[in-house]
Amino acid sequence: MNFISAEEAVALIKNNERVFIHGGCATPQILVDALTARHQELSNVEITHLHTEGTAPYANPAYAKAFRLNAFFIGKNVRAHVNETNVQYIPMFLSEIPLFMRSGKFPIDTALIQVSPPDVHGFCSLGISVDIARAACEVAGKIIALVSPNMPRSLGDSFIHHSKITAAVYAEDAIHECGVSTASETEIAIGKNVAALVEDGACLQMGIGGIPNAVLQFLTNHKNLGVHTEMFSDGILPLVKSGVINGKLKTKHSGKIVSSFAMGTRALYDFIHNNPEVAMLDVAYVNDTSVIRKNKKVTAINSAIEIDLTGQVCADSIGTEIFSGVGGQMDFIRGAALSEGGKPIIALGSITGKGLSKIVPVLKPGAGVVTTRAHMQYVVTEYGTVDLYGKNISQRAKALISIAHPSHREELEREAVRLYGKS
């Protein structure tokens, strides 16, 4: 490959283009910074991506003439500017974004990606973030790649031949890492309750954070677990090493950990590198409910910002303020429900950091319903587990109040009677 500087590479981007940025821990920060440095000479460049790590200087309102962001997920690096003139959110199921790109309805002029160096056959790997990046590369008019020896060579749908890359920049900077946080007492209690729902032979979907890590801590005595998930982190590594996670009972991709992206530490990236046990696949496939349901006992563990007494789950906003995104929650909630013996689970702490109840009579005005009341089954807090499936509204309210924080139960009971009558 012939390498040029980041400044030379991003000079290929012109006014009025749509630019895709590789997401998660694969974000090519060097290219992002070089592009933003051109803010005085560019105009109306639309940037799109999922959650990205690192800084996102293009979201600064001072650069609104040069850049506007149309994001499929709002991460903390752009959250302060969401709904401003130059930062907007596109609600869409994660499984559908690649289809949207491939349909021609959302063309990409330039893709900024980070890849591993080419192998002996000339193929680079998208490494820890295949998700929607594969589709973006397929449709992009130009591909500008940051080539890093620190990007693991993942197997699956991750490969792109160097001949498809318009411009390449070489750098040995470390790729982004997300450290493993210590679970709080509340998260440990939730994790224990969720783990009690996980059966031997279950196929797991879970994300990153204190609750998923806490769940995994309580699975050490389980047997023959599998993984089919949109993303994973370091938390699974001890269970893989001990043989608890082996995937041998999976119907689809037996013996393999299936995912579309990973976020974690260097230990996780080293585990992924050239590992035939890990299949990093297009998220249109990974999150397809018709694929998810083919595995038995799919246990999907997701979280929420709040849930109302009828079972409506808000997971992307605080009222009208967009906080994150729809992501793949509904893909896996539905996929798990359709799986033989599957269990769709929403796990959340009973109160916010300010002491407000996350189980509420009604959602805040403007709150997004990510998972509908008709899709809901298991809800878990630190105070227990309830199954809403087949329950009427009054029964649901009573069940959810039983796992709310004790200091809020009396008020919730009054509101339940006022809104829905006595059960």
Secondary structure as UniProt FT lines:
FT   HELIX           6..10
FT   TURN            11..12
FT   TURN            15..16
FT   STRAND          18..21
FT   TURN            25..26
FT   HELIX           29..36
FT   TURN            37..41
FT   STRAND          45..48
FT   HELIX           57..59
FT   HELIX           61..63
FT   TURN            64..66
FT   STRAND          67..71
FT   TURN            76..78
FT   HELIX           79..81
FT   TURN            82..83
FT   TURN            85..86
FT   STRAND          87..89
FT   HELIX           94..96
FT   HELIX           97..102
FT   TURN            103..104
FT   STRAND          110..115
FT   TURN            120..121
FT   STRAND          123..125
FT   TURN            127..128
FT   TURN            131..132
FT   HELIX           133..139
FT   STRAND          142..147
FT   TURN            149..150
FT   STRAND          159..161
FT   HELIX           162..164
FT   STRAND          167..170
FT   HELIX           185..195
FT   TURN            196..197
FT   TURN            200..201
FT   STRAND          203..206
FT   HELIX           210..217
FT   TURN            220..221
FT   STRAND          225..228
FT   STRAND          231..232
FT   HELIX           234..236
FT   HELIX           237..242
FT   TURN            248..249
FT   TURN            254..255
FT   STRAND          257..259
FT   STRAND          261..262
FT   HELIX           266..272
FT   TURN            273..274
FT   TURN            276..277
FT   STRAND          278..280
FT   HELIX           283..286
FT   HELIX           289..292
FT   TURN            293..294
FT   TURN            296..297
FT   STRAND          298..302
FT   STRAND          306..308
FT   TURN            309..310
FT   STRAND          313..314
FT   STRAND          317..318
FT   TURN            319..320
FT   STRAND          321..322
FT   TURN            327..328
FT   HELIX           329..338
FT   TURN            340..341
FT   STRAND          343..347
FT   TURN            353..354
FT   STRAND          359..360
FT   TURN            365..366
FT   HELIX           373..375
FT   STRAND          378..381
FT   TURN            382..383
FT   STRAND          384..387
FT   TURN            389..390
FT   HELIX           393..402
FT   HELIX           406..420
//
